[in-house]
Amino acid sequence: MMHTAAPFFHQDLPYNNLPKNIRTYTFILFLFVNLLYSSGMFKEPYFTKRTIAAQSKKIFDAAVINIPHRPPYLEKENTALVIIDMQKYFCSSASHAFLPASEAIIEPIKRLESRCVSLNIPVFFTRHINTKTNAGMLGTWWSDVITADNPLSVLSSEFKPEKDRIIQKTQYDAFYETDFEEKLKNQGITTIVFAGVMTNLCCETTVRSAFVRGFKPFLPVDLTATGTELFHKSTIINLAYGFAAPSLSAQIIDCLEKC
C-alpha cells in the first residue's frame, strides 16, 4: 500500500549470498520495477468523473458474466457502510502514493454516505497508521509506512466523520487487532457495504475477513479505487466467486431505499 519501492526487494533479504550473476539480474530487475513505480506506471486514471459510470459497468459485467449473479439484498436495520482509508496519503495529488482514480469515487461515496445518514445506517471510516513496531510485514514489504505525524495521514477533507466512528488500523485487515468486529456486532450489523482504497489491498483483505467473521460484505465497483484497472477488475472478479456479490452503488442505494 506504500508505493515508493519495489515490494519484493528489501535490505533484509539475503542478497549478498546470491551468486554474482543472480545478484546482477536481481539488481537490474529491482531498478526496472522502481522505475515503473516512480514513473506512475502502476497508477493510472482508469476512473475519472466522466468515465466512472461506464467503466465500472464494464468491470461489473466482467465479474458476473461467468458467475451466477446474486442481486444485492440488504436490510437497512442491520447494514453498515465502511469507508476504508480515504486519507490524503492516497487521495491528494501532493502525495507520492496518490491514486488518480480515487478522485472519481469521492462523489459516489459521499452520495451513499448521505443516503445512509438519512436512513440511520451507521457509517464508519478506517484510518491506516503505523509505527515501526506494529507495521509487521508491511514494514518489510514496502519502503515506507503511514505514520501519525505525516500530515497526509489524515482523512480527506471531503469527509467529516465523528471521532468515535473512525477505526484506526495497522494492517490491510481492518479487523486485525481492533475492536471493529465488536462495534459492529454490538449494533446488530450483519451486512457491510465497503468503499474506499485500495481495492486490491485493504479493501479486498477486509472484505474477505468480514466474510469469515460471518458478515455479508459488498464492495460496489464504483466506490473503490486502486492503482490500475487490472488490479481493480481482478479483485472484483475474485471476490465475486466466493466472497462478495458484484454490485454498483446505484443498486445498493435502490435496495436500501426499498427494503
Secondary structure, DSSP 8 states (H G I E B T S, - for coil): ---SS-TT--TTS-GGGS-HHHHHHHHHHHHHHHHHHHHTTT------TTTHHHHHHHHHHHHHSSS--------GGGEEEEEE--BHHHH-TTSTT--TTHHHHHHHHHHHHHHHHHTT--EEEEEE---TTT-THHHHHSS----TT-GGGSB-TT----GGGEEEESSSSTTTTSSHHHHHHHTT--EEEEEEE-IIIIIHHHHHHHHHTT-EEE--GGGEE-S-HHHHHHHHHHHHHHT-----HHHHHHHHHH-
